[in-house]
Amino acid sequence: MKALLALTVLALLVAAPARADCYADYKAKREGGALQLHYGVAQIPQGACGSGAEAARALAPRLARDGWVLLNIMSIFGPEGLDARKASAGRYFLRY
C-alpha cells in the first residue's frame, strides 16, 4: 500500500507542469515637470505570460506606485532573454 501511495505521489509530481519564469520588457513614462521615459525588464506572474495585455495588467499597477505610466509591453520572454536586455534596462532591470 505504501509503495502504491509513493508511486501515485511521484506520478503527480512528474505530471505537474514545470514552472518557468516569465519576463516582459516594456516602456514607461512619467510626467511632473519634464517628461521622463524609461525602458525596463520586469518579472511577471506565470498567469500573465499569455499576452501583452495580460502582462500589462500585471505590470501597470507596480509602475504606477512610483508615478510611472506603462506605455507598452515590447515582448514576453523566459530567462534566456535576460542577459541580452540587462544593459539596456540599466537601473530598471528587474526593478518592477
Secondary structure, DSSP 4 states (H G I P E B T S, - for coil): -HHHHHHHHHHHHHHSPP---EEEEEEEEE-SSS-EEEEEEEEE-GGG-S-HHHHHHHHHHHHHTTT-EEEEEEEEE-GGGHHHHHHHHGGGBS--
